[in-house]
Amino acid sequence: MIRTAFVKYVLVALVVSASIAVSAAESFKRRAGCNEGDRRCYGKDKTSPYYYRCTNGQWTLYTCGNGNTCSGNGPSTKCVSERPPPPTCQNGQRRCIGPGNPGLYYLCSEGSWKLYSCGNGYQCTQTSPLQAACTPTAPQCISGTQRCIDDGSSGSFNSCVNGQWQHKSCNPGDRCINIPGGLINCQPVQRQLHTTSSKAQGILSSLLQTPESKDPITSQWYGQATHKTHPELIQESETTHGIKATEYEARRQNLVRELPKGSVAILFGAPVLFVAPHVFNQYRQDSNFYYLTGWNEPDSVAIIEKSEHTSRGYTLIMFVNDKDPEKELWEGPRNGIEAAVSLFGADEARPIGEFRRYAEKLASNLSDQGPDGSLVYTDFDTDYDIQRSMHCRILKKQLRLRGLGSRVHRLTSKVQQLRLIKSPAEIELMRQASNISSLAFTKIMQTCRPGMSEAALQAVFEHACKSAPVRGTSSAGSTDQAALVRSAYVPVFASGEHALCMHYVQNSGTMKDGDLILVDAGAEFAAYASDITRTFPVNGRFSDAQRDLYSAVMSVQQQMVRLCHADSEYSLNEIQRRSTRILAEELKQIGLSASDSDISNRLYPHHIAHYLGIDVHDTMDLTRSQRLKPNMVVTIEPGIYVPYDNKFPKAFQGIGIRIEDDIVVGHTEKDIENLGSLCPKTVEDIEACMLAGDALSK
């Protein structure tokens, strides 16, 4: 009797306590705006694939996925399908598919089986009835090395003990991350929650992450053109316009072949540069970063670790900006973490905010390895160091704190050596860039008039570049690809004596009858530059003195172009020296005698050539003393600039002339290609082009 009363008392107390706790929790949920875990369908017809779920006191939009739709409301809300439900299971269970598919397995996630692959070089091994592990098909390994299994989200990894792989796991709730040096790091999983303003809540926060969205605000789902968003610009096999994913892969493999065993290359994306507070310049990615990834967003880091334990010889980890609906409302879409893996070839992608922790771990591991450990290839100090990203400074600080300066080597020279020789795809993009520029030069020759401003002629050039027809990705012929075109550099529109300044870019003068105008301008197409210079008469007709000087420079240019092949065994520096001698001879024939010093320091003070590619002055770390090789692309640009000095004939004073073309180096002379061949260059062609412009204007 006493025992029964005691039990009843305890039960009553427990019920009362539970009721109080539930009441308090429900009161909190009501204050937060909704009841935790509640669901309701989105849309009036209740056939939408979207539904709301109460998370952290706010309604958050989710998608049913797999073609399912939302049904019901309140407690009965659920995603339904005509297909039978998948077999139930417990999260974390694994089972191999079978002998016919040794690398495939099922993983139970959210109560259902999902198919995964172990990846190249691994097979699924059933370790118990409901547990399996991915094990290397070739079990030999280097003792002490580690490697995450799958994408690391399961927290499983292989550790090499006595030359054999052993399956291990991180602590519950942790995920596995590969780090340089053949090691792993277990880190707590941080769920990405969207904390948005009222403007970004509701359906927008989901659509920003849904590629199938047709909402006009979010149709540009990625931060750059992709095949999914711009099929007219990007083919299915391409990562960026004209460059296939396989070519980016080959570039990275070519780089790691040049790196010592176990080393790691770290590249930093260029930051956004600002003209004034909140006023930013048009973004341009760091050239090495773009060359190896095709990724065109700021605040990014790419890590390429050389590894003999992967099928492609390296591991690519990218730290990038995560999707953020609120910021994307203001700044435009981002590629996001998922795209870094699915579209840009990364083995793993992490939020850029985690890079500091990675840098600390990397520096610690390198320090533990001792003086003979792995090497780091990166670029801290450059000619434009003020533009380096904050993440570059973070890594630099961590390595300096541990005295690891001797383990850091310059990366850019190795990447530039790869960039120096252009692939057929790169040459095609540069050919299109030069064609665009050539059409624009033709247009300004036809438009040029005395009394017109230099700035107005510049505007004609830039508009012509944007409107030039370019071959599209289909058989339909030319297509509007203005989105791929921009100025390769700040152009020179220098009329009259302004042409005596090599880089006159004010472009603020008025063109006068009887003057020449020197135009140094070029379009960039799909990240590849052109660089063309033409000098032509403002009124459409060369004077005798102008014609003589122009013909002298033209003769030098034509002779130097014919040397741009491997069989000549010339370097750019040797072509420069030869051009100086020939120019002196040409000038003497028209009555302008000058000493070697006058030619080198006053009349022709610049180099005749530079490499051309993603950058206008491409691969600047590489010497111009190396012999030319096939598929290098170089400029050939001799010039003459006669100052107001009575030691030179008065008829020539105040005249500046430069002629520049973009040249693909050939095996032999007959293989040389002038990418700017469509651009009028001879005296006769220029005058005919300008005369045609006169006829069109009447």
C-alpha positions as CSV (number, residue, x, y, z in Angstrom):
1,M,0.0,0.0,0.0
2,I,2.7,2.5,0.9
3,R,4.9,1.4,-2.1
4,T,1.9,1.9,-4.5
5,A,1.2,5.4,-3.2
6,F,4.9,6.3,-3.5
7,V,5.0,5.2,-7.1
8,K,1.8,7.2,-7.9
9,Y,3.4,10.3,-6.3
10,V,6.6,9.9,-8.4
11,L,4.6,9.5,-11.6
12,V,2.4,12.5,-10.9
13,A,5.5,14.6,-10.2
14,L,7.2,13.5,-13.5
15,V,4.0,14.3,-15.5
16,V,3.8,17.8,-13.9
17,S,7.5,18.5,-14.5
18,A,7.2,17.3,-18.2
19,S,4.1,19.5,-18.7
20,I,5.9,22.5,-17.3
21,A,8.9,21.9,-19.6
22,V,6.7,21.4,-22.7
23,S,4.7,24.5,-21.9
24,A,7.9,26.6,-21.6
25,A,9.3,25.2,-24.8
26,E,6.0,25.8,-26.7
27,S,6.0,29.4,-25.2
28,F,9.5,30.0,-26.5
29,K,8.6,28.6,-30.0
30,R,5.6,30.8,-30.2
31,R,7.7,33.8,-29.4
32,A,10.2,32.8,-32.1
33,G,7.5,32.8,-34.7
34,C,6.7,29.1,-35.3
35,N,6.9,25.7,-33.6
36,E,10.2,23.9,-34.0
37,G,9.8,21.1,-36.6
38,D,6.4,22.2,-37.9
39,R,6.0,21.9,-41.7
40,R,3.6,23.4,-44.2
41,C,3.4,23.2,-48.0
42,Y,4.4,26.2,-50.1
43,G,1.8,27.4,-52.7
44,K,-2.0,27.4,-52.8
45,D,-2.5,24.2,-54.9
46,K,-0.5,22.1,-52.5
47,T,1.3,20.4,-55.5
48,S,4.5,22.4,-55.1
49,P,7.9,20.6,-54.7
50,Y,8.7,23.1,-51.9
51,Y,7.7,23.2,-48.2
52,Y,8.4,25.3,-45.1
53,R,10.0,23.8,-42.0
54,C,10.4,25.6,-38.7
55,T,14.1,25.8,-37.9
56,N,15.5,27.9,-35.1
57,G,12.2,29.7,-34.7
58,Q,11.9,30.8,-38.3
59,W,10.2,29.3,-41.4
60,T,12.9,28.0,-43.8
61,L,12.1,26.8,-47.4
62,Y,13.1,23.3,-48.4
63,T,12.6,21.1,-51.5
64,C,11.2,17.6,-51.5
65,G,13.7,16.4,-54.2
66,N,13.6,13.3,-56.4
67,G,10.5,14.6,-58.2
68,N,8.3,14.5,-55.1
69,T,5.7,17.1,-54.2
70,C,4.4,18.4,-50.9
71,S,1.0,17.2,-49.6
72,G,-1.1,18.1,-46.6
73,N,-0.7,20.8,-44.0
74,G,0.1,20.9,-40.3
75,P,1.1,17.6,-38.8
76,S,0.1,15.7,-41.9
77,T,2.5,17.6,-44.2
78,K,4.9,15.3,-46.1
79,C,6.6,14.8,-49.4
80,V,4.8,12.2,-51.5
81,S,5.6,10.2,-54.7
82,E,3.8,7.6,-56.8
83,R,6.9,5.5,-56.5
84,P,7.2,3.0,-53.6
85,P,9.1,4.4,-50.6
86,P,12.8,3.3,-50.4
87,P,13.7,0.7,-47.8
88,T,14.1,2.1,-44.3
89,C,17.5,2.0,-42.6
90,Q,19.4,3.6,-39.8
91,N,21.7,6.6,-40.5
92,G,25.3,5.6,-41.0
93,Q,24.7,2.1,-42.2
94,R,26.6,1.0,-45.3
95,R,26.4,-2.0,-47.6
96,C,28.3,-2.8,-50.8
97,I,26.4,-3.3,-54.0
98,G,28.2,-6.5,-55.0
99,P,30.9,-8.1,-57.0
100,G,29.8,-6.5,-60.3
101,N,30.2,-3.0,-58.9
102,P,33.2,-3.3,-56.5
103,G,33.5,0.5,-56.0
104,L,29.8,1.3,-55.3
105,Y,28.0,1.2,-52.0
106,Y,24.8,2.4,-50.3
107,L,24.9,4.8,-47.4
108,C,21.9,5.4,-45.2
109,S,21.2,9.1,-44.8
110,E,18.0,10.6,-43.4
111,G,16.4,7.2,-43.2
112,S,16.9,6.1,-46.8
113,W,19.7,4.4,-48.8
114,K,21.7,6.6,-51.2
115,L,24.2,5.5,-53.7
116,Y,27.9,6.5,-53.4
117,S,31.2,5.7,-55.1
118,C,34.5,4.9,-53.4
119,G,36.4,6.6,-56.3
120,N,39.3,5.5,-58.4
121,G,41.7,3.1,-56.8
122,Y,39.2,2.0,-54.1
123,Q,36.8,-0.8,-53.6
124,C,33.9,-1.4,-51.2
125,T,34.6,-4.0,-48.5
126,Q,31.8,-5.3,-46.3
127,T,33.2,-5.2,-42.7
128,S,29.9,-6.3,-41.0
129,P,26.3,-7.0,-42.2
130,L,25.4,-3.3,-42.1
131,Q,28.9,-1.7,-42.2
132,A,31.3,-1.3,-45.1
133,A,34.5,0.6,-45.9
134,C,36.3,1.9,-49.0
135,T,39.7,0.2,-49.1
136,P,42.4,0.7,-51.7
137,T,42.5,-1.9,-54.5
138,A,46.3,-1.8,-54.1
139,P,46.8,-1.9,-50.3
140,Q,50.5,-0.8,-50.2
141,C,51.0,2.6,-48.7
142,I,53.6,4.7,-46.9
143,S,53.3,4.3,-43.2
144,G,52.0,7.3,-41.4
145,T,50.0,8.7,-44.3
146,Q,46.3,9.2,-44.0
147,R,43.4,9.8,-46.5
148,C,39.8,10.7,-46.0
149,I,37.2,8.2,-47.4
150,D,34.4,9.5,-49.7
151,D,34.0,13.3,-49.4
152,G,35.0,13.3,-45.7
153,S,31.5,14.0,-44.4
154,S,31.2,10.6,-42.8
155,G,34.3,11.2,-40.7
156,S,35.9,8.0,-42.0
157,F,39.5,7.8,-43.1
158,N,42.3,5.3,-43.9
159,S,45.5,5.3,-42.0
160,C,48.6,3.5,-43.2
161,V,50.1,1.2,-40.5
162,N,53.0,-1.0,-41.3
163,G,52.4,-0.5,-45.0
164,Q,48.8,-1.5,-44.9
165,W,45.6,0.7,-44.9
166,Q,43.5,0.5,-41.8
167,H,40.0,2.0,-41.6
168,K,39.5,4.5,-38.8
169,S,36.9,7.2,-37.9
170,C,36.9,10.7,-36.4
171,N,35.0,11.5,-33.3
172,P,31.2,11.3,-33.7
173,G,29.9,14.5,-35.4
174,D,33.3,15.3,-36.9
175,R,34.2,15.3,-40.6
176,C,37.5,14.4,-42.2
177,I,39.5,16.9,-44.2
178,N,42.6,16.1,-46.3
179,I,45.6,18.4,-45.6
180,P,49.0,18.6,-47.4
181,G,51.7,16.1,-46.4
182,G,49.4,13.0,-46.7
183,L,47.6,13.7,-43.4
184,I,44.0,14.4,-42.4
185,N,42.3,16.6,-39.9
186,C,39.1,15.9,-38.0
187,Q,36.9,19.0,-37.7
188,P,33.5,19.5,-36.2
189,V,30.7,19.8,-38.8
190,Q,29.3,23.3,-38.9
191,R,25.9,23.4,-40.4
192,Q,25.5,26.3,-42.9
193,L,22.3,28.2,-41.8
194,H,21.0,31.1,-43.8
195,T,20.4,34.1,-41.5
196,T,18.8,36.5,-43.9
197,S,16.9,39.8,-43.7
198,S,13.2,39.8,-44.3
199,K,13.9,40.8,-47.9
200,A,15.8,37.5,-48.5
201,Q,13.6,35.1,-46.5
202,G,11.0,32.7,-47.9
203,I,11.3,31.3,-51.4
204,L,14.3,33.5,-52.5
205,S,16.6,31.8,-50.0
206,S,15.9,28.5,-51.6
207,L,15.8,29.6,-55.2
208,L,19.3,31.1,-54.9
209,Q,20.5,27.6,-54.4
210,T,18.3,26.0,-57.0
211,P,19.8,25.8,-60.5
212,E,16.4,25.1,-62.1
213,S,15.1,28.5,-60.9
214,K,13.5,30.7,-63.6
215,D,13.0,33.6,-61.3
216,P,14.5,36.7,-63.1
217,I,16.4,37.7,-60.0
218,T,18.1,34.4,-59.6
219,S,18.3,33.0,-63.1
220,Q,22.1,33.7,-63.1
221,W,22.6,31.1,-60.4
222,Y,26.3,31.0,-60.7
223,G,28.8,33.8,-60.3
224,Q,30.0,33.4,-63.9
225,A,28.7,32.0,-67.1
226,T,28.3,28.2,-67.2
227,H,26.8,25.8,-69.7
228,K,23.6,25.5,-67.6
229,T,23.0,29.3,-67.5
230,H,24.6,30.3,-70.8
231,P,24.6,27.4,-73.3
232,E,25.1,29.9,-76.1
233,L,28.5,30.8,-74.6
234,I,29.7,27.7,-72.9
235,Q,29.6,24.2,-74.3
236,E,28.7,21.3,-72.1
237,S,32.4,20.0,-72.1
238,E,33.8,23.5,-71.3
239,T,34.5,25.1,-67.9
240,T,35.0,28.5,-69.5
241,H,34.3,29.7,-73.0
242,G,36.6,27.8,-75.4
243,I,38.5,25.9,-72.7
244,K,37.4,22.4,-71.8
245,A,37.4,20.9,-68.4
246,T,40.0,18.4,-69.6
247,E,42.4,21.2,-70.5
248,Y,42.2,22.7,-67.1
249,E,42.8,19.2,-65.7
250,A,45.9,18.8,-68.0
251,R,47.2,22.2,-66.8
252,R,47.1,21.1,-63.2
253,Q,48.7,17.8,-64.0
254,N,51.5,19.6,-65.9
255,L,52.1,21.8,-62.9
256,V,52.4,19.0,-60.4
257,R,54.8,17.1,-62.6
258,E,57.2,20.1,-62.1
259,L,56.8,20.1,-58.3
260,P,58.9,17.9,-55.9
261,K,57.2,14.9,-54.2
262,G,54.8,15.8,-51.5
263,S,54.9,19.6,-52.2
264,V,51.9,21.8,-52.2
265,A,51.0,24.8,-54.4
266,I,48.8,27.5,-53.0
267,L,47.2,30.1,-55.3
268,F,45.2,33.2,-54.1
269,G,42.4,34.7,-56.1
270,A,42.6,38.4,-56.8
271,P,40.6,40.7,-54.4
272,V,38.0,43.2,-55.6
273,L,39.7,46.6,-56.2
274,F,37.8,49.8,-55.4
275,V,37.9,53.2,-57.0
276,A,36.3,54.8,-53.9
277,P,34.3,53.5,-51.0
278,H,31.6,51.2,-52.2
279,V,32.6,51.9,-55.9
280,F,34.4,48.9,-57.3
281,N,36.4,48.2,-60.5
282,Q,35.3,45.5,-62.9
283,Y,36.6,42.3,-61.4
284,R,39.6,40.5,-63.0
285,Q,40.9,37.2,-61.6
286,D,44.6,36.6,-60.9
287,S,45.9,35.1,-64.1
288,N,47.7,32.1,-62.6
289,F,44.6,31.3,-60.6
290,Y,42.3,31.5,-63.6
291,Y,44.7,29.5,-65.8
292,L,44.6,26.5,-63.4
293,T,40.9,26.7,-62.3
294,G,38.8,28.9,-64.6
295,W,37.3,30.2,-61.3
296,N,36.4,33.9,-61.7
297,E,35.4,35.1,-58.2
298,P,37.3,37.0,-55.6
299,D,38.2,35.9,-52.1
300,S,39.2,32.4,-53.2
301,V,42.2,30.1,-52.5
302,A,43.2,27.0,-54.5
303,I,45.5,24.4,-53.0
304,I,47.1,21.7,-55.2
305,E,48.8,19.0,-53.3
306,K,51.0,16.6,-55.2
307,S,50.0,13.1,-54.2
308,E,50.9,9.6,-55.5
309,H,47.9,8.1,-53.8
310,T,45.3,9.7,-56.1
311,S,44.4,8.7,-59.7
312,R,45.3,12.1,-61.1
313,G,48.4,12.7,-59.1
314,Y,47.2,15.6,-57.0
315,T,44.4,16.8,-54.8
316,L,42.6,20.1,-55.4
317,I,41.0,21.9,-52.4
318,M,39.3,25.2,-52.9
319,F,38.3,27.7,-50.3
320,V,35.6,29.9,-51.7
321,N,32.6,32.1,-50.8
322,D,29.6,30.1,-49.8
323,K,26.1,30.9,-51.1
324,D,24.7,33.8,-49.2
325,P,21.2,34.9,-50.3
326,E,21.4,38.3,-48.5
327,K,24.7,39.3,-50.0
328,E,23.7,37.9,-53.4
329,L,20.8,40.3,-53.4
330,W,23.2,43.1,-53.5
331,E,26.4,41.8,-55.1
332,G,25.0,39.2,-57.5
333,P,25.1,35.4,-57.5
334,R,28.0,33.3,-56.3
335,N,29.3,30.0,-57.7
336,G,29.2,28.5,-54.2
337,I,30.9,25.5,-52.6
338,E,29.0,22.8,-54.5
339,A,30.0,24.3,-57.9
340,A,33.7,24.3,-57.0
341,V,33.5,20.5,-56.9
342,S,30.8,19.8,-59.6
343,L,31.9,22.3,-62.2
344,F,35.5,23.3,-61.5
345,G,37.1,20.0,-60.6
346,A,37.9,20.5,-56.9
347,D,38.2,17.3,-54.8
348,E,36.9,19.3,-51.9
349,A,35.6,22.8,-51.3
350,R,35.3,24.7,-48.0
351,P,34.0,28.1,-47.0
352,I,36.7,30.7,-47.3
353,G,36.3,31.6,-43.6
354,E,37.9,28.2,-42.7
355,F,41.2,29.1,-44.5
356,R,42.8,30.7,-41.4
357,R,42.4,27.4,-39.5
358,Y,43.8,25.5,-42.5
359,A,46.8,27.9,-42.7
360,E,47.5,27.3,-39.0
361,K,47.3,23.5,-39.4
362,L,49.5,23.6,-42.5
363,A,52.2,25.6,-40.8
364,S,52.1,23.4,-37.7
365,N,52.5,20.2,-39.8
366,L,55.3,21.7,-41.9
367,S,57.1,22.6,-38.7
368,D,56.6,19.1,-37.2
369,Q,58.2,17.6,-40.4
370,G,61.5,19.2,-39.8
371,P,63.9,20.8,-42.3
372,D,63.5,18.1,-44.9
373,G,59.7,18.2,-45.0
374,S,57.3,19.3,-47.8
375,L,57.8,22.4,-49.8
376,V,55.2,25.2,-50.3
377,Y,55.0,26.9,-53.7
378,T,53.1,30.2,-53.6
379,D,53.5,33.9,-54.3
380,F,53.6,36.4,-51.5
381,D,55.5,39.4,-53.0
382,T,54.8,40.6,-56.5
383,D,55.0,43.9,-58.4
384,Y,51.4,44.4,-57.5
385,D,51.7,43.2,-53.9
386,I,49.2,45.8,-52.7
387,Q,46.5,43.8,-54.5
388,R,47.3,40.5,-52.8
389,S,44.4,39.1,-50.8
390,M,44.1,39.0,-47.1
391,H,44.3,35.2,-47.2
392,C,47.8,35.5,-48.7
393,R,48.8,37.6,-45.7
394,I,47.2,35.1,-43.3
395,L,49.4,32.2,-44.7
396,K,52.5,34.4,-44.9
397,K,52.1,35.3,-41.2
398,Q,51.7,31.7,-40.1
399,L,54.7,30.5,-42.0
400,R,56.9,33.3,-40.7
401,L,55.8,32.7,-37.1
402,R,57.3,29.2,-37.4
403,G,60.4,30.2,-39.3
404,L,59.5,28.3,-42.4
405,G,60.7,30.9,-45.0
406,S,63.3,28.5,-46.5
407,R,60.5,26.0,-47.3
408,V,58.5,28.5,-49.4
409,H,59.3,28.8,-53.1
410,R,58.0,31.1,-55.8
411,L,55.2,29.5,-57.8
412,T,54.5,32.0,-60.6
413,S,57.6,31.2,-62.6
414,K,56.5,27.5,-62.8
415,V,53.0,28.4,-63.9
416,Q,54.2,31.0,-66.3
417,Q,56.4,28.5,-68.0
418,L,53.3,26.4,-68.7
419,R,51.4,29.5,-69.9
420,L,54.2,30.5,-72.3
421,I,53.3,27.8,-74.9
422,K,49.7,28.2,-76.0
423,S,47.3,25.3,-76.7
424,P,45.2,25.3,-79.9
425,A,42.2,26.3,-77.8
426,E,44.1,29.3,-76.4
427,I,45.3,30.4,-79.8
428,E,41.7,30.2,-81.2
429,L,40.5,32.6,-78.4
430,M,43.4,35.0,-79.1
431,R,42.6,34.8,-82.8
432,Q,39.0,35.8,-82.1
433,A,40.3,38.6,-79.8
434,S,42.5,39.9,-82.6
435,N,39.7,39.7,-85.1
436,I,37.4,41.7,-82.8
437,S,40.2,44.4,-82.5
438,S,40.8,44.4,-86.2
439,L,37.2,45.0,-87.0
440,A,37.2,47.8,-84.4
441,F,40.3,49.4,-86.0
442,T,38.6,49.3,-89.4
443,K,35.7,51.1,-87.9
444,I,37.7,53.9,-86.3
445,M,39.6,54.4,-89.6
446,Q,36.3,54.9,-91.4
447,T,35.0,57.2,-88.6
448,C,38.1,59.4,-88.0
449,R,37.7,63.1,-88.9
450,P,39.5,66.3,-88.1
451,G,37.9,68.1,-85.2
452,M,36.8,64.9,-83.6
453,S,38.1,64.2,-80.0
454,E,40.4,61.4,-79.2
455,A,37.9,60.3,-76.5
456,A,35.1,60.1,-79.1
457,L,37.2,57.9,-81.3
458,Q,38.0,55.7,-78.3
459,A,34.3,55.3,-77.7
460,V,33.8,54.2,-81.3
461,F,36.5,51.6,-80.8
462,E,35.0,50.2,-77.6
463,H,31.5,50.0,-79.0
464,A,32.8,48.3,-82.1
465,C,34.5,45.7,-80.0
466,K,31.4,44.9,-78.0
467,S,29.3,44.7,-81.2
468,A,31.7,42.6,-83.3
469,P,30.2,39.3,-84.5
470,V,32.0,36.2,-83.0
471,R,31.6,32.5,-83.8
472,G,29.2,30.9,-81.3
473,T,29.2,27.5,-79.7
474,S,26.8,26.0,-82.2
475,S,26.6,25.7,-86.0
476,A,24.3,28.7,-86.2
477,G,27.3,30.9,-87.0
478,S,28.0,34.2,-85.2
479,T,26.3,35.0,-82.0
480,D,26.2,38.0,-79.6
481,Q,29.1,37.4,-77.2
482,A,29.5,40.9,-75.9
483,A,29.6,39.5,-72.4
484,L,32.9,37.9,-73.2
485,V,34.5,41.1,-74.5
486,R,36.3,43.8,-72.5
487,S,39.2,46.1,-73.0
488,A,42.5,44.3,-72.6
489,Y,44.1,47.5,-71.2
490,V,43.7,51.2,-71.0
491,P,44.1,52.2,-74.7
492,V,46.3,54.9,-76.2
493,F,44.6,57.4,-78.6
494,A,47.4,59.8,-79.2
495,S,47.0,62.3,-82.0
496,G,49.8,64.7,-83.2
497,E,52.6,65.2,-80.7
498,H,50.8,63.2,-78.1
499,A,52.2,60.2,-79.9
500,L,55.7,61.1,-78.6
501,C,54.6,59.7,-75.2
502,M,54.7,55.9,-75.2
503,H,51.7,55.5,-72.9
504,Y,49.6,58.6,-73.4
505,V,46.2,57.5,-72.0
506,Q,44.5,60.8,-71.2
507,N,42.9,60.7,-74.7
508,S,41.6,64.2,-74.1
509,G,42.9,66.0,-77.2
510,T,41.2,67.1,-80.4
511,M,42.4,65.6,-83.7
512,K,43.8,68.1,-86.2
513,D,43.9,68.1,-89.9
514,G,47.3,67.0,-91.1
515,D,48.2,65.1,-88.0
516,L,48.6,61.4,-87.5
517,I,46.9,59.5,-84.7
518,L,48.6,56.5,-83.0
519,V,46.1,54.0,-81.6
520,D,47.3,51.3,-79.3
521,A,44.3,49.2,-78.2
522,G,43.0,45.7,-78.0
523,A,40.0,43.6,-77.0
524,E,40.2,40.9,-74.4
525,F,38.0,37.9,-75.4
526,A,37.1,35.2,-72.9
527,A,40.1,36.2,-70.7
528,Y,42.7,36.3,-73.5
529,A,44.2,39.5,-74.8
530,S,44.9,41.1,-78.1
531,D,47.4,44.0,-78.5
532,I,47.4,45.9,-81.8
533,T,48.8,49.3,-82.8
534,R,48.1,51.3,-85.9
535,T,49.1,54.8,-86.9
536,F,47.0,56.6,-89.6
537,P,46.3,60.1,-90.9
538,V,43.4,62.0,-89.3
539,N,42.3,63.4,-92.7
540,G,42.7,60.0,-94.5
541,R,45.9,60.9,-96.5
542,F,49.6,60.5,-95.5
543,S,51.8,63.5,-96.2
544,D,55.2,62.7,-97.9
545,A,57.1,62.9,-94.6
546,Q,54.6,60.8,-92.8
547,R,54.6,58.2,-95.6
548,D,58.4,58.0,-95.5
549,L,58.6,57.5,-91.7
550,Y,55.7,55.0,-91.8
551,S,57.2,53.0,-94.6
552,A,60.5,52.8,-92.7
553,V,58.8,51.4,-89.6
554,M,56.7,49.1,-91.7
555,S,59.8,47.6,-93.3
556,V,61.3,46.9,-89.9
557,Q,58.1,45.3,-88.7
558,Q,57.7,43.0,-91.7
559,Q,61.3,41.8,-91.5
560,M,61.1,41.1,-87.8
561,V,57.8,39.2,-88.1
562,R,59.6,36.8,-90.6
563,L,62.0,35.9,-87.8
564,C,59.3,34.6,-85.5
565,H,59.8,30.9,-86.0
566,A,61.8,28.2,-84.1
567,D,64.1,27.5,-87.1
568,S,65.5,31.1,-86.9
569,E,66.9,30.3,-83.4
570,Y,66.2,33.9,-82.4
571,S,65.1,35.2,-79.1
572,L,63.0,38.3,-78.6
573,N,66.1,40.1,-77.3
574,E,68.0,39.2,-80.4
575,I,65.1,40.4,-82.6
576,Q,65.2,43.7,-80.7
577,R,68.9,44.2,-81.4
578,R,68.4,43.4,-85.1
579,S,65.5,45.7,-85.4
580,T,67.5,48.6,-84.0
581,R,70.2,48.1,-86.7
582,I,67.7,47.8,-89.5
583,L,65.7,50.9,-88.3
584,A,68.9,52.9,-88.4
585,E,69.5,51.8,-92.0
586,E,65.9,52.6,-93.0
587,L,66.0,56.1,-91.4
588,K,69.3,56.9,-93.2
589,Q,67.7,56.1,-96.5
590,I,65.0,58.8,-95.9
591,G,67.5,61.4,-94.7
592,L,67.4,60.9,-91.0
593,S,70.8,60.0,-89.6
594,A,71.0,59.1,-85.9
595,S,73.6,57.6,-83.6
596,D,73.0,54.3,-81.9
597,S,72.5,56.3,-78.6
598,D,69.8,58.5,-80.2
599,I,68.0,55.5,-81.6
600,S,68.0,53.5,-78.4
601,N,67.3,56.4,-76.0
602,R,65.2,58.8,-78.0
603,L,63.8,57.7,-81.3
604,Y,63.1,54.0,-80.5
605,P,63.4,53.7,-76.7
606,H,61.2,50.6,-76.1
607,H,61.5,46.9,-76.7
608,I,60.1,45.5,-79.9
609,A,58.3,42.6,-78.4
610,H,56.6,41.0,-75.4
611,Y,54.8,37.7,-74.7
612,L,51.0,37.8,-75.0
613,G,48.3,35.6,-73.5
614,I,45.9,36.0,-70.5
615,D,47.9,39.1,-69.7
616,V,48.8,41.7,-72.2
617,H,52.4,41.6,-71.0
618,D,52.2,37.9,-70.4
619,T,54.6,35.7,-68.3
620,M,56.6,38.7,-67.1
621,D,58.8,36.5,-64.9
622,L,60.3,34.7,-68.0
623,T,63.3,36.0,-69.8
624,R,63.1,37.4,-73.4
625,S,66.5,35.8,-74.0
626,Q,65.1,32.3,-74.5
627,R,64.8,31.1,-78.1
628,L,61.4,31.2,-79.7
629,K,59.3,28.0,-79.6
630,P,56.3,27.0,-81.7
631,N,52.9,28.3,-80.3
632,M,54.4,31.1,-78.3
633,V,52.4,34.2,-79.0
634,V,54.4,37.5,-79.1
635,T,53.9,41.1,-80.2
636,I,56.2,42.7,-82.8
637,E,55.9,46.5,-82.4
638,P,58.8,48.7,-83.7
639,G,58.3,52.5,-83.5
640,I,59.8,55.9,-84.2
641,Y,59.3,59.0,-82.1
642,V,61.0,62.1,-83.4
643,P,61.2,64.9,-80.8
644,Y,61.3,68.6,-81.5
645,D,65.1,68.8,-81.9
646,N,66.9,70.5,-84.8
647,K,69.4,67.6,-85.0
648,F,66.5,65.8,-86.8
649,P,64.9,67.0,-90.0
650,K,62.1,69.5,-89.3
651,A,59.6,67.6,-91.5
652,F,59.8,64.6,-89.2
653,Q,59.7,66.5,-85.8
654,G,56.6,65.8,-83.6
655,I,55.7,62.6,-85.4
656,G,55.2,59.3,-83.5
657,I,54.6,56.1,-85.3
658,R,54.2,52.5,-84.0
659,I,53.0,49.4,-85.8
660,E,52.1,46.3,-83.8
661,D,50.7,42.8,-84.5
662,D,50.1,39.7,-82.5
663,I,52.2,36.8,-83.9
664,V,51.9,33.0,-83.3
665,V,55.5,31.6,-83.5
666,G,55.8,28.8,-86.1
667,H,58.1,25.9,-86.6
668,T,59.3,27.5,-89.8
669,E,58.7,30.8,-91.5
670,K,55.7,29.5,-93.5
671,D,54.0,28.4,-90.2
672,I,54.0,32.0,-88.7
673,E,50.5,33.4,-88.1
674,N,49.6,37.0,-87.8
675,L,46.5,37.1,-85.7
676,G,45.8,40.7,-86.7
677,S,46.0,40.1,-90.4
678,L,42.5,41.5,-90.9
679,C,43.5,44.9,-89.7
680,P,44.5,47.4,-92.4
681,K,48.3,48.1,-92.1
682,T,49.9,49.2,-95.4
683,V,49.7,52.8,-96.5
684,E,47.5,51.8,-99.4
685,D,45.1,49.7,-97.3
686,I,44.8,52.4,-94.6
687,E,44.0,55.1,-97.2
688,A,41.5,52.9,-99.0
689,C,39.8,52.0,-95.8
690,M,39.5,55.7,-94.7
691,L,38.3,56.7,-98.2
692,A,35.5,54.0,-97.9
693,G,34.5,55.6,-94.7
694,D,34.2,59.0,-96.4
695,A,31.9,57.4,-99.0
696,L,29.8,55.7,-96.4
697,S,29.3,59.0,-94.5
698,K,28.0,60.9,-97.5
